[in-house]
Amino acid sequence: MADHNRASARAIEVEIDTCLRALARHAPGGTVDRVTPTARRLAEFLRHCRVDRLGDVTAELAEQFVRSRLKSGLPAGLPTMHDRRATVRLLFRAARRIGLASGDPTLDLRLPCRSSLTARPLTDGEIELAHDVALWSLSSRRIPAVWALAEATARGAELANIRPIDLDLDSGRVWLHGGKRTCERWGELSGWGVRVLRGRLTEIDAHGFIVYAGEGRESAGQVSTCSAISTVLVRAGLAGEPDVRPASVAAWAARRRFDAGASIADVARVLGVRSLDLAAQVIGWDWNQ
């Protein structure tokens, strides 16, 4: 038994380390550092379950890991379970790329809502997973371009109205023209978003629109761009979460700014909303806490 455990520990740790190195080649900087502790815990869990290979991980085992107790013995909270699931999904996407697995054992794993919000902010892990699955097709960068603009807080009809002239990629920002519920403002692009949009500009007319070329920008354009975001959420396995919606992307960007020290007034400006109460609601912040 001891010899088997040592051998399986080496085998599973080698595979997970290989996946982490593969992930580092595709994911944004800092991703591997963030997911490594959970990946190490997964290796420990699989060793105790006598699983030698990632390809042998079943849906039942994946769910047991995601829901397993903390080292303190306390039950895992919902944020921890969601973070574990996102990490396992990232690892298995890397494993499929390099031939260590053929599926995703968390594909049908549904968790309770993280919040009571209509559209909660996504987590950093979920954003990283979305970056990975958004680049599903190499034939067009439209869908990842929609996601990149959504990360800059563009929503609804704003997305359909953005032209190449609105981009300032050297400064990592985009001018958002506002809409019925939002004000004009500069949106901050992620490094990933800048790279995606540079590629998108090679595919479109310099005088056209970036992600929607049809008529009816206030209606059909909004439906089309929100559908593109939903496509990424489906690919990431997040579409089944009742509190995850296209607006969750902008909520992530705003919450990230708030957690970095921005005031709620700054958050309102980032979101382009006039109400501080609405800004607090979007990021899930309770004034009374």
N, C-alpha and C positions, 0 to 999 in steps of 0.2 A: 504493500500500500504506500509506504513512504517513498519507495523508488518511483512508483507510478506518479505520485503527486509532484515529485521533483521534475520528472520528465515532462509532465503535462504543463507544469508551471513554466518551464523553459519554452515549450512549444507555443503556448498561448501568448506568453509575453513577447516572444519573437514576432509573432504575427501582429500583435497590437502595436509594437514598436515600428514595424514595417508600415502599418497603416498610418501611424502618426507622421512618419517621414513623408509618405505620399501625400497626406493632407497638407503638410507644410508647403508643398510645391504648388498648391492650388488655392488654399485659403488665405485670407488677409493676415497680416502680421499680428501676432499675439493670440491667434486662434488656438494653436497647438498648446501654448502655455496654459491657456484657460481650460482646455478639455483634458489635459494630461492627468490631473488628479482623479477625475472620474474614470478615465480609461484604465488607470492603474487599479482602481477599485473594481472595475469590471473584470480585469485579469484575475484578481484575487477571488472574486465570486465564482468565476468559471473554473478556477483551479479546485475550489472546494466542491464544485459540482462534477468534477472529473471530466471536464470538457477540454479536449486538446486543441481543437481547431475552431476558428470563427464560423466556418461552414457548417459546423454541427450545432450551432446555437439555434434553438427552437423558439417559437413565439412565446411558449410558456416560460422558458428560461429568461428570455428578455424581459417579460413582464415581472417575473419574480425579482430580477435585479432592479428594475425601475422602482418597484414598490418596497424594496428591502429596507430594513431599519438602518438608522445611522449607527456609526461605531459606538455611540453613547448608549445604544439600545432604544432610543426614542424612535417613534415612527417618523418616516420621512414626510416632510411637508410637501404641498403641491408644487411650489417653486422648484424644490429639489427634484421631484419626480419629472417635471417638465424638462429641467436641465439635463437630467440623466438620459431621457429619451432622445433629446436633440443630439447629445454626444454620441449615443449609440448609432443614430442615423448617419451622422457624419463619418463615423468609423466604418460603417458598412458600405457607404458610398465609396470610400477609399478602397475598401476590401474588394468591391466588385471591379473597380478599375484595374486592379493588379492581379485579379484572378484568385483571391483567397475566399471569396464567397460569391454566391449567385443570386442572393435575395436580400431582403431586409426583414428581420424578425419582428420589428416594431411597426410594420406596415399597417396592421389592423389594431394597434394598441391605442385605445381611447382613454383619455384621462379626464377627470372632472375639470371644470373651468377653473382657471387660476384666479378669476375675479368675478365680480357681479357686473362688470362693465359691459356695455353693448359691444364695444370694440376695445379690447385691452391692448396696451403696447406689447409688441413682440419683444422677445428677449434677444440678447446679443447672439446666443447660440442659434436661435431660430433664424435670425438675419443671416448668419454665416451659412446655414443650411440652404436658405433661399438663394443666396449668391451662387451656390453650387448648382442647384437644380434649375435656376433661371437660364443658364447657358446650356440648356438641353440640346438645342439645335445650333449648328454652325452656319446654317443657311441665311439666318436673319438675326439681327440684334434688337429687333423691335421690343420683344417681351422684356429682356433684361434692361433695355433703355427705359421702359415704363417704370420698372421697379426702381431703377436708379433715381428717376425724377420723384417717385413717391417717397424715397428716403430723404429727399430734400423738402418734404412736406407738401409737394404738389398733390392735389386731389381733385376728383371730379372733373369738371370742365376745364380746370386749370391745365391738366395734363394734355388735353387735346389741343390746346392753344399755344403750346411752346414751339418756337422756331429756333433754328440754328443761331440766329442773331441774339437770342436771349441767353446763350451760353457764354460763360467766361471760364473756360476750362483751366486756364493758367492759374486763376485764383480759386478754382474749385467751387464755383457757385453758378446759379441759374436765376434769371429774373422771372418771377411768377406774377402773372397779370391779375390775379385775384378772381373772385367770382361773386355769386350772390351772397355767400356767407363768409367770404375771406377777403382780406385786403392785399393790395400789391406789396411785394417784398422780395428780398433776395433769399433764395434757399441755398443751404450749404450742401454740397455734394460730397459723398464719401470718396475715398481714393478708388475704390472698386467702381463706383459710379462714373468717375471721370474717365477711367479706362474704357468702360462700356460705351459711353457716349462718344468718345473719340472714334471708336469703331463704327458706331451707328452713323456718324456724319459721312462716312465713306459710302454709305448705302443709299442716301437720300439726296434730293435736290436741295441745294444751298438756300433756295428761296421758299422751300416748302415747310411742312410741319414735321416735327421729329417722330411722333408716334401715332398720328392719326391723319389720314389723307382724305377722308370722306367728307360728306356734308353733315350739317346739323351738329355742330360742335358742342352745343349746350345739352344735347340729349343723346344722340347716337354716339358722339365722341366720348361722352362720359361713360356710357354703357360699355363701349369697346375697350377703353383703358382700364376700367374696373375689372372687366373680364380677364384682361391680361394679367392683372395682379392676382386674381383668383386662380388663374392657371398655375402660377408659381406656388400658391398656397396648397393647391391640390397635389402638385408634384412633391412638395415638402411634407406631405402627410398632415397638414395643419387645417385643412378645410373642414374637417369634422368637428373642430373646436367651436362651440357656440359663441364664444367671445372673441374669436379671431375673424376679422373682416378686412377688406382692403384698407380701411382707415387705420388699421393697426400698425401699418408701416409708418405713417406720419406720426402716430402716437409714440412709436419707438424713438424716433428722432427727437421729439420734444422731451420725452421722459429722460433720454440720455443727457440732453442739455441741462435739464433740471437737476439730475443726480450729480452733474459736474459742478454745480454751484450756481446756476442761473436762477434769477428770481422768477416768480410766477408771472410777473409783468413781461420779462424777457421771453418766457415760454409763449405767452399770448402773441407777442410780436413774431416769433418763429412760426407759429401756426397760422398767423394772419387773422386772428380772431380778436374782437373788440372786448370780449367779456373775460375777466379774470376767473370768474366761476366756471365758465365753459372750458378755459384752458386747464384749470385744475381737474375738471371732470375728465377731459381727454386723456390726461396722463395718470389718472387714478390716484390723485393726491387729495387727501382729506384735510381741509383747513383746520379741523379741530384736533388733529393728532399732534 
